[in-house]
Amino acid sequence: MTTHDVDVVVLGLGPGGEHAAIKLGRAGLDVVAVESRLVGGECPYYGCVPSKMMIAAAHQVAEVRRVPEFGGTAQVQPDWSTVAARVRDEATDDWDDTVAVERLEESGATFVRGRGRLNGPGRVEVGDTTYVAAKGVVINTGTEPAAPPIDGLADTPYWTNRDAVRLTELPGSVVVLGGGAIGCEFAQIFARFGVRVTVVEALDRLVAVDEPEASEVLEEAFAAEGIQVLTGAKVDSVAHADGSFTLTVDGQEVTAEKLLVAAGRHSNLTDLGLETVGLDPDARFLDTDERMRAGEKLWAVGDITGKGAFTHVSMYQAAVAIRDILGEDGPWADYRAVSRVTFTEPEVASVGLTEQRAREEGISVATATGDLGARGWLARASGVIKLVADRERGVLVGATVVGPAGGEIMSMLVTAVHAEVPISVLRTMHFAYPTFHRAIETVLDELV
């Protein structure tokens, strides 16, 4: 066993870890960056980037199909090979991280391919080498796709998102197990390319972490596209034979050529040596303070903190940890305005607290909802805007926008929640007519 003294070890190179390693390397620190898989993590290879490229293609197909409704005639012949080639060549470099490794090394960091394990405060073992970090260790080990404990499932060749983004050909039919963001996005992609899709969700609605009003709009959109949705559904067993999956759902059989499991993720904290730094080795998430400190000489960023499994949260937390490691002043971590977007059509975007969460926190809640107004009517686009306010303080604590470009419309509401802009001030604004975001004005007026 050899030992090397360094300043910082970054263990896990998802978006936040990669960002931390590069920034700390550029700041002149001796950084060792450790990753057993692809540098950049899930987002650029299996998540955000390739899936959104697929979504963009599916949206283009759907737009052409709508031409007769608005003026003219058009035909579209979807070709998945074009999508697959773009994902392979443009999004992922054929799942090769050479460019990312070079970028990392150009920053001054030393890259080590391997699985790292903590062995005391500031100590990381990788194979036969121990790195002793004077300042400490940043953990960003991310998450893995999880599979529910359903009878027979583990013995079948089911897909996860990692398989779905690598598809070169599409099946005739697919069951999507899970109606969250990942499941819904892939369901719509597949359906728009001619696949018969069934979504099976154990909870009573799609995108159940969002407002019920959002679920209702999305379920209506899925129905219009021919996507079968089974909510409140209990899957008793899964079997695979003769090139087909059979799911027993509430006593009925649901069959398809392929099965995509998108039923959650679990943190990569197993066998990480957490017990050597005084932490629970069976922890689901790591508790961090406002500086992203998780223990002595230890910082944690990204999905493993439980503050939102989003690239933007990981990058945000990495920036906080970087400031702390470099001895700079804050701002420190603040999660009151965490935003998220499910990139279906319509997009489902939200920030802050849902109505239910706000009530659970004891807030004096006021809510108001409205549709997309004139722009929605002109574009024949369905959607909803919901605002959640703290009646006593007169500020927004949450908001949801469902509609075209919902994530972009959400931006001003993210600002309002984060900066705690008084509702009385928001009501004095000018909202351009006829934009989608103008509908916010109407909903604000309904808050009492």
N, C-alpha and C positions, 0 to 999 in steps of 0.2 A: 504494500500500500504506500503510494507516494502522496506527499502533501504539498499543496501550493497555497501561498498566501495571496489573497486578492482583496479588493475593496468591497465588491458586491457580487453575489451570485443571483442570477435570475433563473428561477426554476419553472420552466413552462413558458413557451413563447407563442401564446395566443396574441390577439391584437394588443392587449395591455402590457404583457410581458415583453413583446418585441419592441413596443414603444419605449418602455422603461430602459431596456438594455441599450437601445440606440441613443437615447437622450443622455443617459448617464455616461456612456462611452464618449460621446461628444463633449461632455463636461470635463473629460480628462480622468475619469475614474477607471481603475483596472476592473473591468467587468467580464465575468464568465457567464455566458448564456447557454442554458442546457435545454435540449428538446429531443425527445425520442421519435417524434413524428415530423410533420411538416411545419416549418417556421411560418408563423402567421395564424396557425390554429384552424379552427372550424370555419370561420367566416370566409376567407378567400377561396377555400377549396371545396367545402361541402355545405356551406350555409349561405350567408347574405349575398355574396357576389354571384356564384353560379345560379342560385335559385332566382334571383332578381333578373338575370339575363333570360331565364326561361319564362318568367312572368312577363317580361317585355315582349317576347315573341308571341305568347298567348294573347296578350292584349291586342297586338297588331292583327292577329287572326280574327278576334272578336270584332274589332273596329270595321274590318272589311265586310263582315256579315251584317253589319248594321247599316250599310250604305242604302239598301232599298227603303229603309224606314225614313231616311232623311232626304233622299233625292237622287235617284239613279238606279243603276243595276251594277252588280259586281259579283264575282265568283272568287273563291279562295280554295286552294288545294294545299292544306297544311303539309309540311315536310319536316319531320323531326330531325332528319339528318343534318339540316342546316343549323338547328339549335345545338345539337350535340357537338358539331364541329366548332361552333363559336365557344361553347363552354370549355371544350378541350384545349383549343388553341389560344383563345383570347383571355379567358377568365382564369384558367388554372395552370397554363403552360404544361398541359398533360399531367397535372398533379405532381409537378416538379418545383421544388422551392429554391433552386439554385440562385435565382435573382434575389430572393429574400435573404438568403445566407450571405450573399455578396454585399448587400446593403448593410446588413448587420456588421460584418467584418470591416467595412469601410468606415463605420462609426468609431472603430477602435476596440470594439468588444471582441472577445474570443468565443467562438462558437464550439460547443461540444455536443455531438450527437450521441444521445444515450439517455437512460432513465436515471434521474437523480433522486436521492433520498436524504432527508434530514438526518443528522447524527449529532444533535446538540445545537445550542444557539450559535448561529453564524457558520455552521458546518454542513456541507453537502457532499455526499459520496456519489460518485459516478464510476461504476466499475471498480477498478483498483486505485482510483484517485480520490483523495479528499481535498476539497477546496475550503479554506478557512477565510471567511469574509470578515474583514475588520469592521465594516459598517453593518453588514447583515445580508439577509436573503429576501428576495421578492418572489412570492409564489403566485403563479398564474397558470395552474394546471387544467383549468377548464372543466368541461363536462363531456359525458358520453351518452349516446342514445340509450334510453332505458326500455325494457320490455316488461309489460305487466305479467304477473304469475298466472297465466292462463294455461289450462290443461292442454298439452300437446304443442303449444306455440314454439318452445325452444327447439323442438325437433324438426321444424319446418324451415325452408329457405326463404324466410321473409326478408323484405327490404327495410332499411332505415333510410334517412335522408342521404347518407353517404353513398348508398347504392343508387338512389333515385337520380342524383345529379350526374351520374356516370352513364346513364342509359343511352345506348345508341339506337335502340328500337323500342317502340312502345307496345304494350300488350293490348289485347282487345278489351280487357276489363281489369279493374283493380278495386280492391277494398282498402280504404284508408282507415286504419284503426287509430282514432284520435282526432278530435275536432278543435284543436288549438290552432295557433298561428301556422305552424309547419304543416300540419295535416290539411288545413283549409287552403293554403297556398298551392300545395301540390295537387290537391283534388281539382281545383279550378284549372290549373295548367293542363293536367291530363284530359279533363273533359273537353277543353277547347281544341285539343288535338284529336278528338274523336274517340277517346277511351270511355267505356261505360264505367262510371264511378259510383261507389257507395261509400259514404262516410259513416262510421260507427263511433259514437261518443257515449261514454258512460254517464257523464253529467247530463243535466236536462236541457242543455242548449250548446250551440257552437260558441267558440271564443268566450268561454264562461268566466274568464278573468275580467272581461269587459262588462259594460252595462247591458242589461237585458234588452234595451232598445237597439243596441248594436247587433246583438245576436239575431233579433227578429228581422232586421233589414238584410243581413247576410244570408239567413236561411231562405228568405224570399228570393234573393238573387240566385242562390244555388238551385232552387226549385225551377226557376225560369230557364236555367241552363241544362236541366235534365239530370242534375246530380241528386241522387237519392241520399237523404240524411236520416239516420236512425239515432235519435238522442234518448237519453235515459236507458241506454241499452246495455244489458249484461251479456258478455261473451262467456259462454260456458266452456267452450273448447274450440281448438283449431286443429285442422288436419290437412295434410297435403298428399295427394295421390294423382297419378296420371296427368301431371302438369296442371293441376287445379287445386285451389284452396277452398276449403269448406269451413265456414265459421258457424257454430251453433249459437245463435243470438236470441235470447229469451225463448228458447225452445224451437225456433225456426232456423232453417238453413239458409245461409247467404254464401254464394259461390262467386269466384272470380279466378282469373288466370294468375294474378299476382296479389300480394298483400304487402302494403306499406305500413309499418308500425311507426306512428308518430305520437306516442303516448307518454311523452315526458323525457327527462334526462336526469342523470345522476352525476354528482360531483366526483372528479378524479382525485380523491383524497385517500384512497385505500393504499396501504403499505407505503405511505409517504414519510413515515418516521415521526408523525406528529407527537407521539408519546415521548420522544426524546427532547422535545421543547416544552413539555408540560401541557400539551393539548390532547383532547380526546381523539384517539385514532379512529373512532367510529362516527365522528362528527359529520353531519350532512353539509354544513357550511362552517366557515371560519368567522367568528366574531371579530370585527375590527373597530378601532376608534375613529375619530374624525380625520386622523392622519394616515389611515389605512394600516395602522400597526395591529398585528395579531398576537404579538408576544415579544420576548426579548430578541433584539436583532432580527425581527421578522415582520414583513409586510405582506399583505394578501390583496390581490386585485382580481376583478373579473367575476365570472359566474360563481366561483367558490365562496364568494362573500354573501350570496343570497340577496343582493340588492337589485337584481335584474340581470337576466342572462342576455345582455345586449352588447354589441361591440362598442356603442357609444358610452355605455356605463364603464366598461373595462378601460377604455382610453381615458375617460375622465378620472377614474380612480388611480390609474397609473400616473397621471399628471400630479395628483395630490401626493402620492408616494414619492415621486421624484423631488418635489419641493421639500418634503420632509428630510429625505436622505441628503440633499444638498444644503440643508440648514437654512432654507429660505422661509419667508413668511407665507401664510396661506394665500388665498382662501382654502379652507379645509372642506371635507366632504359634506354635502348637503343634498338630501334626497327628496325634498318636498315637491320637486317638479320633474320627476323621472318620466320620460315620455316613451311611447312604444307605438309601432305601426305594424299591422298585419296587411301585407301588400296584395290582398285580394282585390277584386273589383265588385263592389266599392271597397276602397281602403277603409280600414278600421283603425283610427288613431286615438290615442288617449294620453292624458297626463295627470299626474297626481292621484287623488283618491276617487274611487267610485262612490256613489251615493251610499251603498251598504257599508263600505269601509269607513266613510266619514261618520256615519251614525254609530258604528262600533267604537270609534274613538271618542265618542261623547260630544261631537261637534253639533252645535245648533244649526241644522242643515236646511238650506233652501235650494230647490232645484227648479229648472225650467228646461223644456225641450221644444224643438221646432224643426221643420224640414229645411231643405236647402233653398227655399225661396224662389225668386224669379229665375235665377240662373239654373236651378234644378229643373224648373218647368220648361225653360227654353231648350235645355239639353236633353230633356226627358230622362234625367238622372235621379234615382231615388237616393235618399239619405236622410240623416238626422244629426242634429247638434244637441248635446246635452251639457248643461253647466251645473256644477255643484259648488255651492257657496257656503261660507261660514257666515251665518246671518248676523252674529254678534260683532264680528270684526269687519264685515262688509267687504270681504275679498273672496276670490275664487280659490278653492282648494282642489278642484278637479274639473276635467272637461273631456268630452268625447266628441269626435267628428267622424261620421261615416259618410263617405261620398267620394267622388272623383278627387284625386289629389288631397285626400283627407289629411295626410301627414304634413303637407305644405300649409293647408288652412290652419292646422293645429299650432303653427309656430307662434302666432300672436298670443294664443292662449297659454302656451308654455311660458312665454315672457310674463304674462299676467300672474300666473300662479307662482313662478319663481320670485318675481320682484314684489309680489303682494300688492299689485296695483289696485287701488280702491275701485270697486264697481262703479262708484259715482263718477270716477274719472273715465272709465271705459265707456260709460254712457254718453260722454261728451264728444266722442270721436266721430270722424267722418268715415263712412264705409262705402267704397265705390260701388256704384250700381252699373250693371247687374252682375256682381261677382258672387261666388259661392260664399266667401267669408262675410258678405253683407248679412247673411242670415244670422250671424252672431249678434248683430244689433237687435234684431227682433227678439231673440232668446234672452238677451240681457234685460230688455224691457219687461219681460215676464217674470223675472226674479223678484220675489217679494219676501 
